[in-house]
């Protein structure tokens, strides 16, 4: 049985990494030891707890009920330890807050907002796709599409967006979407988080238009951020979340063509790691973002 006065931290660490990575081999790479060493540490922990933590199927592992019960607490504990060590190491400059966001959300929504944030000079911005290992990357706040990659953290819904068609101000594209040629439509690969990628056919259907554009023509890009950049320099008409184009529309860099399309299936969210929940600077940044969204939505959080 486990002695409460003697916690097997190495074994707990081996369990945490194996559970997070899904294999003893990957855990060994992260910890700098062999897969066999990780397996032995986990087996020793199982003996001390008198519980089986993993199902072992050849080279594959999966958590048992006992493992799923233990993992969240162990994950939070090691996240807190990493955060405490990082805070001590960075104490002279720890006033900075690290915010991570999806590339399109960072460039086209977050950065325009920061013009009104008095502490913007004390932020570090990271632009990266989901999922992100928040503890390992030293992230204080994460702006993501959907919360499923970040269980066991504090989740604040920000907004659910809808799609709009936009083009550069001054281009000669017609105001009627039906009249824009297929070759002028920019096609976007939305990434792995979208089970069904929004496309122009869906947008036309949402607007009540019977049109099925030729997918073989028109510029094709790998992200909504690229689509907006292409639209800005008059390479075509882009389909984008409305919040990502609000600043450009306000500044006259883009114009909307047609009405609002369908809503995206999941909300954008703000993720707060539990280990950062009591940090004053992090809470100030969090409060600013939530208040800004609430104000933009007319006071409705």
Secondary structure by P-SEA (a helix, b strand, c coil): cccccccaaaaaaaaaaaaaaccaaaaaaaacccaaaaaaaaaaaaaaaccccccccccbbbbcaaaaaacaaaaaaaaaaaaaaaaaaacccccbbbbbbcccccccccccccccccccccbbbbbbcccccccccccccccccccccccccbbbbcbbbbbbbbbcccccccccccccccccbbbbcccccccccccaaaaaaaaccccccccccccccccaaaaaaaaaaccbbbbbccccaaaaaaaccccccccccccccbbbbbbbbccccccaaaaaaaaaaaaaaaaaacccc
